[in-house]
């Protein structure tokens, strides 16, 4: 996967993270993460560790991609709204369904939420 694809993949990860966030879970502490990463808890803990670092890194890359591609979410935009935009775009652009999902979703969000240049 090239750098552009990696940046675009981050958008999907951010949206997934926002959609799956559970306020009752609370914020992950470094001690909690270290325990998961050490493998002392379980294979699930190791998987959580891997996903955490992947999502964190991809989120940083996605923020950069969003800035470069001109995505400007309006105030109050939500993960549910982004999902609706993405689903509509997939339904109306079946010719693009062979692309990486992250690329297609980035295209959908860029079209739906362009930055207005003054």
DONU-450375 format. One record per residue (C-alpha): x negated, y, z negated; residue in one letter; residue number from 0. Coordinates in steps of 0.05 Angstrom, whole numbers, padded with zeros to 5 digits, always signed. Each point is the difference from the previous one (the first is absolute). Layout:
residues N
u: X; v: Y; w: Z; rodren: a; mifi: NUM .
...
//
This chain:
residues 118
u: +00000; v: +00000; w: +00000; rodren: x; mifi: 0 .
u: -00031; v: +00067; w: +00020; rodren: x; mifi: 1 .
u: -00001; v: +00062; w: -00043; rodren: x; mifi: 2 .
u: +00063; v: +00029; w: +00030; rodren: x; mifi: 3 .
u: +00038; v: -00064; w: -00014; rodren: x; mifi: 4 .
u: -00026; v: -00001; w: -00071; rodren: x; mifi: 5 .
u: +00022; v: +00072; w: -00011; rodren: x; mifi: 6 .
u: +00068; v: -00014; w: +00027; rodren: x; mifi: 7 .
u: +00006; v: -00064; w: -00041; rodren: x; mifi: 8 .
u: -00007; v: +00044; w: -00061; rodren: x; mifi: 9 .
u: +00065; v: +00036; w: +00014; rodren: x; mifi: 10 .
u: +00037; v: -00066; w: -00005; rodren: x; mifi: 11 .
u: -00035; v: -00017; w: -00065; rodren: x; mifi: 12 .
u: +00017; v: +00067; w: -00030; rodren: x; mifi: 13 .
u: +00073; v: -00008; w: +00019; rodren: x; mifi: 14 .
u: +00001; v: -00071; w: -00027; rodren: x; mifi: 15 .
u: -00032; v: +00023; w: -00065; rodren: x; mifi: 16 .
u: +00050; v: +00056; w: -00008; rodren: x; mifi: 17 .
u: +00058; v: -00046; w: +00015; rodren: x; mifi: 18 .
u: -00023; v: -00054; w: -00049; rodren: x; mifi: 19 .
u: -00020; v: +00045; w: -00057; rodren: x; mifi: 20 .
u: +00034; v: -00016; w: -00066; rodren: x; mifi: 21 .
u: -00002; v: +00056; w: -00051; rodren: x; mifi: 22 .
u: +00011; v: -00051; w: -00056; rodren: x; mifi: 23 .
u: -00065; v: -00035; w: +00019; rodren: x; mifi: 24 .
u: -00041; v: +00060; w: -00020; rodren: x; mifi: 25 .
u: -00068; v: +00023; w: +00024; rodren: x; mifi: 26 .
u: -00055; v: -00052; w: +00009; rodren: x; mifi: 27 .
u: -00058; v: +00012; w: -00049; rodren: x; mifi: 28 .
u: -00071; v: -00016; w: +00019; rodren: x; mifi: 29 .
u: -00002; v: -00055; w: -00054; rodren: x; mifi: 30 .
u: +00062; v: -00032; w: +00032; rodren: x; mifi: 31 .
u: -00031; v: +00002; w: +00068; rodren: x; mifi: 32 .
u: -00067; v: -00027; w: -00024; rodren: x; mifi: 33 .
u: +00036; v: -00059; w: -00033; rodren: x; mifi: 34 .
u: +00036; v: -00015; w: +00065; rodren: x; mifi: 35 .
u: -00063; v: +00007; w: +00041; rodren: x; mifi: 36 .
u: -00042; v: -00044; w: -00046; rodren: x; mifi: 37 .
u: +00042; v: -00061; w: +00017; rodren: x; mifi: 38 .
u: +00010; v: -00015; w: -00074; rodren: x; mifi: 39 .
u: +00075; v: +00009; w: +00005; rodren: x; mifi: 40 .
u: +00021; v: -00039; w: +00062; rodren: x; mifi: 41 .
u: -00003; v: -00005; w: +00075; rodren: x; mifi: 42 .
u: +00058; v: +00049; w: +00000; rodren: x; mifi: 43 .
u: -00043; v: +00049; w: -00038; rodren: x; mifi: 44 .
u: -00055; v: -00006; w: +00052; rodren: x; mifi: 45 .
u: +00051; v: +00012; w: +00055; rodren: x; mifi: 46 .
u: +00026; v: +00062; w: -00036; rodren: x; mifi: 47 .
u: -00072; v: +00025; w: -00006; rodren: x; mifi: 48 .
u: -00012; v: -00010; w: +00075; rodren: x; mifi: 49 .
u: +00066; v: +00034; w: +00018; rodren: x; mifi: 50 .
u: -00014; v: +00058; w: -00048; rodren: x; mifi: 51 .
u: -00067; v: +00016; w: +00032; rodren: x; mifi: 52 .
u: +00027; v: -00010; w: +00070; rodren: x; mifi: 53 .
u: +00060; v: +00045; w: -00012; rodren: x; mifi: 54 .
u: -00042; v: +00053; w: -00034; rodren: x; mifi: 55 .
u: -00051; v: +00002; w: +00056; rodren: x; mifi: 56 .
u: +00052; v: -00003; w: +00055; rodren: x; mifi: 57 .
u: +00039; v: +00056; w: -00034; rodren: x; mifi: 58 .
u: -00059; v: +00045; w: +00003; rodren: x; mifi: 59 .
u: -00011; v: -00017; w: +00073; rodren: x; mifi: 60 .
u: +00074; v: +00009; w: +00014; rodren: x; mifi: 61 .
u: +00001; v: +00069; w: -00030; rodren: x; mifi: 62 .
u: -00056; v: +00019; w: +00047; rodren: x; mifi: 63 .
u: +00038; v: -00031; w: +00059; rodren: x; mifi: 64 .
u: +00064; v: +00037; w: -00017; rodren: x; mifi: 65 .
u: -00038; v: +00065; w: -00002; rodren: x; mifi: 66 .
u: -00035; v: -00014; w: +00066; rodren: x; mifi: 67 .
u: +00064; v: -00023; w: +00034; rodren: x; mifi: 68 .
u: +00042; v: +00058; w: -00025; rodren: x; mifi: 69 .
u: +00051; v: -00035; w: -00044; rodren: x; mifi: 70 .
u: +00032; v: +00051; w: -00047; rodren: x; mifi: 71 .
u: +00053; v: -00031; w: -00044; rodren: x; mifi: 72 .
u: +00054; v: +00050; w: -00020; rodren: x; mifi: 73 .
u: +00013; v: +00013; w: -00074; rodren: x; mifi: 74 .
u: +00043; v: -00056; w: -00028; rodren: x; mifi: 75 .
u: -00021; v: -00052; w: +00052; rodren: x; mifi: 76 .
u: +00002; v: -00071; w: -00027; rodren: x; mifi: 77 .
u: -00026; v: -00069; w: +00015; rodren: x; mifi: 78 .
u: +00071; v: -00020; w: +00017; rodren: x; mifi: 79 .
u: +00004; v: +00056; w: +00051; rodren: x; mifi: 80 .
u: -00066; v: -00021; w: +00030; rodren: x; mifi: 81 .
u: +00024; v: -00071; w: +00004; rodren: x; mifi: 82 .
u: +00064; v: +00022; w: +00036; rodren: x; mifi: 83 .
u: -00042; v: +00040; w: +00049; rodren: x; mifi: 84 .
u: -00046; v: -00060; w: +00012; rodren: x; mifi: 85 .
u: +00057; v: -00049; w: +00009; rodren: x; mifi: 86 .
u: +00036; v: +00046; w: +00049; rodren: x; mifi: 87 .
u: -00065; v: +00010; w: +00039; rodren: x; mifi: 88 .
u: -00011; v: -00076; w: +00005; rodren: x; mifi: 89 .
u: +00072; v: -00010; w: +00024; rodren: x; mifi: 90 .
u: -00006; v: +00055; w: +00053; rodren: x; mifi: 91 .
u: -00070; v: -00019; w: +00024; rodren: x; mifi: 92 .
u: +00000; v: -00075; w: +00010; rodren: x; mifi: 93 .
u: -00055; v: +00008; w: +00052; rodren: x; mifi: 94 .
u: -00048; v: +00019; w: -00057; rodren: x; mifi: 95 .
u: +00015; v: -00058; w: -00046; rodren: x; mifi: 96 .
u: -00064; v: -00036; w: +00020; rodren: x; mifi: 97 .
u: -00041; v: +00055; w: -00033; rodren: x; mifi: 98 .
u: -00026; v: -00003; w: -00071; rodren: x; mifi: 99 .
u: +00057; v: +00020; w: -00046; rodren: x; mifi: 100 .
u: -00043; v: +00054; w: -00031; rodren: x; mifi: 101 .
u: -00010; v: +00034; w: +00068; rodren: x; mifi: 102 .
u: +00074; v: -00003; w: +00017; rodren: x; mifi: 103 .
u: +00020; v: +00028; w: -00068; rodren: x; mifi: 104 .
u: -00051; v: +00056; w: +00006; rodren: x; mifi: 105 .
u: +00028; v: +00017; w: +00069; rodren: x; mifi: 106 .
u: +00071; v: +00001; w: -00029; rodren: x; mifi: 107 .
u: -00019; v: +00045; w: -00058; rodren: x; mifi: 108 .
u: -00041; v: +00046; w: +00044; rodren: x; mifi: 109 .
u: +00060; v: +00009; w: +00046; rodren: x; mifi: 110 .
u: +00050; v: +00008; w: -00057; rodren: x; mifi: 111 .
u: -00041; v: +00046; w: -00044; rodren: x; mifi: 112 .
u: -00046; v: +00042; w: +00043; rodren: x; mifi: 113 .
u: -00038; v: +00058; w: -00030; rodren: x; mifi: 114 .
u: +00027; v: +00066; w: +00025; rodren: x; mifi: 115 .
u: -00059; v: +00043; w: +00021; rodren: x; mifi: 116 .
u: +00008; v: +00075; w: -00010; rodren: x; mifi: 117 .
//
